[in-house]
Amino acid sequence: MLLVLSIFGAVIGVQLLTTLGVTPNTAIIGAMAAMIIARIPLQCFARFRSIHIQNLAQSATSAATFGAANSLLLPISIPWLFGHNEMVMPMFIGVALAMLLDAWLLYRLFNTRIFPAEGAWPPGIAAAESIKAGDQGGKQAALLGTGIAIGAIGSWFKFPMAALGTAFIGNIWALGMLGVGFLLRGYSDPMFGIDINKLYIPHGVMAGAGVVALFQIARLIGKKSPATEAKHAAESDDALPLAQNEQIGKTIRLGALGFVALSALIALGSGLYAHLSLPWLIGFMLYAAFAAFLHEMIVGLAAMHSGWFPAFAVALITLLIGILIGFPPEALAMLCGFSAATGPAFADMGYDLKAGWILRGKGAHTRFELEGRRQQLIAAMLAFVVAMPVVLFIFRDYFAQGLVPPVAKVYVAAINAGVSLDIAKSLLMWAIPGAIIQLIGGPGRQMGVMLATGLLINNPLAGWAVIIGIAIRAVVLRVGGEPMRNKIEVLAAGLIAGDALFSFFNSVLPGGKK
């Protein structure tokens, strides 16, 4: 079943990214497929009633979707659009390995100081609560079904119900800044006549916030655990390298070395040595590795706090900085593809592990949690490996028909246009407030990164949805207290699932939006 769902998820991801320009979260689709199979009255299908089997199904489906579309197809479309077909296969090999490295890194970093399991990871909560409600039935299932119906109806009226649902369960500070960013981006032009995107204000804010976020992560890596925690980690049989804060530094170092090796593989395999002198070639390898790592961290933090990950926009920022540095177009094409490939698989693995963490009892059973997490990694890796031949088999036909991810055309246009002195000044100037806001919020709130995320996405309705959701959540919890928290989470799961299901079926069924 995982093989079938992986093929399905990969094809759907490629189809929707090339036709709609976005990739939906298909985790709910995979979970529901397993739920339906479990109800077939045959003994061989009885095992699918396990919520943990259903969790593996949603993990594989979403991993294949994001892996095929965001991590594989998008990067190889950039050199293709440039007319450098000889660079496509080196890019494909490099980003395929980067995708696997992404998933492994999040697997190692999940439930640490940087990416705690207690973090929001809203799509993960939605998947877990959907599976739990389907298993338990009764009032929980009714509440989930109500949420799905409301989510689908709201989406039919073009209201971003996923944003509303996310506001019920995400970090309030992070989501508040995200909502403010959405509103500023949406209304700055019609109300004040200022197009902040053309002025590169969001890009500057994200650049400044991203650099500060990187230093904050470095500080968390170097932070020592209390003596009691260190003693327990040393003595416990369950103290495996996975999810142990003592292993953060080692994991990050291995990841950084991996990105350097992959950037070297891409640079040498694509023949960039013919376009760059040796110092420039070394500089490209180091900057490409840094850009990929920074992109991964920012996307992961944004995904954890809000459920959004601004992968396309952050890749554009690393590209703009690469243009300012002075790399030639061929190097910029490979840089952009490599940077864009990292992050989506990383964030998606976080969603999946969050769902598994909830379904396995929120860490109450350590051995069970670690083994279940390993099983999820295997399911995701299987999905990624399946996505590779799927993309290899279909990408030429898609590209020949002009079906390429729309954002790839934006990257190519940016490379061809170059960066003026005014853009460089704007990036530098707006990086300062971005850095200050991120510094004030600290690593636990990621206010600068989330504000920049909202500024980069032109969706004012999502801003209103987030603000309304935060207000409703505050009132309900104040009136009903903590007992209402689980009901809010189940309803939020329904809203997110309803939005995802409507978007999915509206995209693939005849007569839907193409």
N, C-alpha and C positions, 0 to 999 in steps of 0.2 A: 504494500500500500504506500509506503514511503517513496518508493521509486516512481509510482504512478503520480502521486501528489507533487513530487519534485518536478517531473516533466511538465505537468499541468501548470504549476506555479511559474516555472521558467518561461513557458510560452506566453502565458498571460502577462507577465512582467514586461517582456519584450514588446508585445502587441500594444499594451497601454502606454508605455513610455514613448513609443514612436508615433502613436496616434493622438494621445491626449497630452503628452509631455510630462506626466506624473506617474508615479508607481504607487498603487494602493497597497495597504497592508492586508495581505490575504490570509493572515493567521486564523481569523475567524472562519474563513471558508474551509481551511484544512480541518479545524476542530469539528465543524458541523458535518463535514464529510465522514469523519470517524464516528460521530454520533449516529448518523443515518445508517451506516454500515452495521453498527452495534445492534440496531433494531431489526435487522434481517433475521428471521426465525430459523437460523441454522447454527449448529454447534460450533462450526469453524469460525463464526463471526462473534462468538460470545466474548472473546478476549478484548474486543474493541470497546466494551463497556467500561474498561478501566480508564479512569481520568488521566492516568499517566501515559497510556497509549495515545489517548486523544491529545495530550500535551505534545508528544513526539510528532504527531501528525501536523499540528499547527506550527511547530518549530521548523519542520522540513519545508512546508508549503511557503511560509513567509521568507525563509532563507533562500529558497530557489528563486522567488520573485525578485527580491532586492539584489541577489547575487547576479542573476542573468541580466537584469536591466541596468542597474546603477553601477555595478562593479565591473561588468564585462562589456556590454554593448555600447554604453556611453563613451568609455575611454577609446575604444577602437574606432568609433565614428569620427573622432577628431582628426587623426592623420589621414583617414579616408577622404574627408572633405577637403583636406589640403592637397590631395592628389598624390600623397606619398604612400602608395599601397604597400611598398616594401617594408614600411614601418608598422603595418597593422599586426603582423604575427608577433614581432618582438613585444609590442605593446600588450597583446593578448596574453602572452606567457607571463609577462611581468605583473599585470593586474590580477591575473588568475591566482598567482602565488600570493600577491598582496591581500586578496580576499580571504584566503585561508589563514594568513597571518593575522588579519583583523579579527576573525572569529576566535582564534586561539588566545589573542591578547585579552579580549573582553572576558573570555572564559576564566583566565587567570586573575583578572582584575576585579571581577564581580564580587560584591560583598566585601570590599576593602574600603579604606578611608576615601578613596577617589570616587569609586562607583559603588556605594553601599546598596545592599539589597533593600533597605528601607526607603531608598529613593523612590520617587513617584513612578517612573517608567509607565505612564498611563496605558499604552496599548497592551502592556503585559498584564496589568490589572484587569483590563477589559477581557482579554482572552481567558484568564484564570476564572474570573467570576462567571463568564459565559459557560465554561466547562462545568464548574461547580453547580450552577443553577440547573443545567441540563441533567446532571447526575442526581441531584436532590429532588427536583420536581417541586410541587407544592407552591407555597407563596413566593419562594425565591425565583422559580421558573416563571411564575406569573409576572413578577416585577421585572424580570429580564425581558420577557416578551413585550410588556408594556413599553419598556425603554426602546426596544428594537422598533416597535411600531411608530413611536414618537420620532425616533431618529430618522427612519425612512421617510415619514411624512414631511418632517422639517427639511430634509435634504431635497425632497421633490420641490419644495418651495424655495430652493437655493439658499437655505440658511445652514451655516456650518455647524451641524449638530455634534460633530466630533470635537470641535473646539469647546462647545458647551459642556459636553461630557468630561473632557479633560480638565476643565476648571473645577469640577467636583472632586477631583482626586489628586491634582498636581500640587506642586509647591506654590503657595500663594504669592510669595515675593517674586519668584521667577515668572509666574504666569501674569502677575500684575504688570511687570515690566514688558512682557511679551505683548499684552493687550495694549499698553500705551504705545508701543512701537507700531503695532498694526494700525492704530487710529492716526498716529502722526503721519505714517506713510500714505494712508488713504485720503486724508483730508488736507494735507499741507498744500497741495496744488489747487483743488477747487476752492478752498477757503482763503488761502493767502497768496496764491499764484506762485508758489515755490515748489518746484519738482526736486525733492531731495535726492531722488535716485540719479538724476542727471548731474547733480552737484557732487555725487559720490560721497554723500554724508553717511549713509548706512555702512558703506564699505570702510570708511575711516573709523567709525565707531567700533565695528567688528575687529578691525586690525588692532586697535588699542586694547580693547577688552580681551582679545585673544592672546596677546602677548602677556598681559597681566595674569590671565588664567593659567598660562603655561608656568609662570613663576609660582603661582599658588599651588599648582600640582606638584612642582618640584619641592616646595616646602612640605607638602603632605607626605611625599615620598621619604623625605629625610626625617620626618617626625618619628620619635621613638615611642613604642608602646609602653604602657605602665608595666612595672616589674611583675605584677601578678599575672597579667595577660601573657607576658613573655614566658613566665614559668609554666603556665598552663599549656602554651603552644609547644614548649619543649618536651613536656611530659605526656601529653595526650596522644593516644593512638590515632585519633582522628585529625591530628594536626598535619594534614597533607599540604603540599605547596599551594594547592588551590585555595583561593579566598583567604589567604593569611597575609596580614599586613607586613609581616617580616619579609615577604617575598616580592613586595611591590618593586623595590629597586632592581632586583634581578630581572623581573619580567620586563620592566621598562628598558633596561639595557639590552636585553635580548631582542626586544621589538625594534629598538633604534638601530641595532646592528643589522637586523633583518631588512629594514627599510633602506639602509645604505647599500646593502648587497643587491637589493632589487632595483634601486635606482641605477647602480652600476650595470646590472644586467640589461636594463632598458636602454641605457645610453650606448653601451657597446654593441648590443644586438641590433639597434636601429641605425648604427653607423654615424652617430653624432660626432665621432672623432674626426670625420671628414669636414665638419662644419665648425669645430671648436678647437682652439689650441689646447695644449695639455692643462695649463692652469685654469682655463675656462671650463674644460671638461670636468676637472676635479670639483670646481666650484658648483657646476650644475648638479653633480651627483650629491653633494652635501646639501645644497639648497632643496633639491627635489625630495630628499629623505626628510629634511626638516619640515617642508611644506606638507608632505603626506602625514607625518606624525602629528603636526599641529592641527591639520584638518580632522584627523581621526579624533583627537581629544575634544575639540570644540563641538563637533557633531555629536559625540557621545554625551557630553555634558548637557547640551541642549535637548537631546532625546530623553535623557534621564529626568530632567526637570519638567519638561513640557509635552513630550510626545512628538514635537516637531524636530526635524534635523535639517538645518539649512545647508545641505551638502553642495548643491549647485552654486549657491552664492559664495560660500567660503572658498570653494575651488576658484571662483572668479577673482577673489581677493588675492589668493596666492599667485594667480596668473598675472594680475596687474603689477604686483611687486616684482615678479620675474621680468616683466617688460621694462620696469624702471631700472632693474639691475643691468639690463642690456643683452639678454640672451637672444640669439637669432630665432626666427619663426619656427624652424624645424625643432629646435630645443624646447621652445615654448609649447608646441603642440604636444610633445611627449610629457612635459612637465604637467600640463593641465590635465591630461588623461590620467596620469599616475596619481595626482592629488585628488581628482574627482572620484577615483575608484576606492579610496580609503574612507572609511566613515560609515557608509550605509550598512555593510555587513556587520560592522562593530556595533552600531546602534541596534540593529535588529536582533543580534545575539543577546543584548541586554534586555530587550523586551521579552524574548523567549525565556531567558533564565529567571526573570522576575515572575513570569507566569508559573514556571515550575516551582520556584521557591514558595509561592503561595499555596499551590496544590500539595506540596510535600510537607506542609505544616509550619512554614515560615522559619525553618532552621531548627525546629524543636528536636529533630532526629538527625544528628550530624552525619552519621555514616550513610543513612538513606539519602540525605540531601546531596552529599558529595557524589554518590554513585548516580543519582538521578541527573545531576548536572553533567556528569560525564556522558551519560546516555544522550542527553540533549546535544552535546557537542558532536557526538558521532552522527546523530540524525542531521544536524546542520551541515557537517562536512560532506555527508552523502549527498545532500541537496546541492551544495556548491559544485561537487564533482559532476553531478548530473547536468547542472546548468552549463558547464563548459562545452560538451559536445552539442547541446541544443543550440547555443549561440553560434558555434562554429558551423553548424549545419545550415542555419537560416540567415546569417547576417548578410551574405552577398546578395541574396534575393531581395532582402529588405532594402539595402542600400541602393541597389540597381533601380528600384522603384521610387527612390527618393524618400523612403521611410527611414529617417534618422531622427534621433532625439532632438527636439527643437533647441534645447539649451546648448547642444554642440555647435549649432550655427552661431549662437551668441558668442561662444568662446572663440570661434574662428574669426568672427567679425572684430572682436576685441584685439586679437593678435594682429590682424591686418591694419587696424586703425592706429594701434600704438597708444601711448599715453603722453599727454601734454604736460607742460610744467604746471598748469592750473590744476589738473587732476592730482598731480603729486602733492601740491600744496594743500588741496582739500583733504586728501588722505591723511596727511601729517597733522593738519589742524584738528580734524575731528577725531583723530586717534586719542587726543588728550582727554576730552570728556568721557570717551568710552573707557579709557584706562581708569579714570577717577571713579566712575560709577561701579566698575567691576571691583575696584579696590575697596570701596565702601561696603558693597554687598558681601564680599568675602567668598570663599570657595563653596560655601554651603548654599548660597542663593543664586550665584551666577547672574547677577542683575545686569551687568554690562553686556554679557553674551546674549542674554535673552532680549534685552532692548534692541540690540543690533539685529537679532533674528527677526523680530517684528518689523523693524525698519526695512529689512531686505525683501519682505513679502508683501505684495500689494493686495491686501485682503481686509478692508476695514470692517466688514461684517464679522469676521473672525474676532476682531478686537472687541466689538460689542458683545459677542457670544461669551468671550472670556470674562469680561467685566460683569455681565449678568450672572454667569455661572458662579463666580467668586462671591457675589452678593447673596445669591440663593443659598449657597453652601454655608455661608456665615450665619444666615438667619435660621436655617434648619438645625444646625448644630447648636446654636444658642438656645433655641426653643426646645428641641428634642434631646439634646445632650449626646453623649458618646454612643448610646444604643442606636442612634440614627446613622452612624458613620457607615456601617456595613450596608444598610439599605441604599445609602447614597452611592456607594461604590458599585452595587449591583445595577442600579438605575443608570449610572454613568457608563458601565459596561454595555448596557443595552443601547444607549444613545450612540456610542462609538461604533458598536457592531451594526446598528441600523444604518448609520451613515456609510460604513464600509460596504455593506451588502447592497445598498441602493446604488452607490457609485460603481460597484463591480458589475451588477446586472444591467445598469443603464449604459455601460460601456460595451458589453459583449453581446447583448441580445439584439436581434434585428429591430431596427427602428430606434435604437438607443443613440445616445450622443457618440459620434465617432471623432 
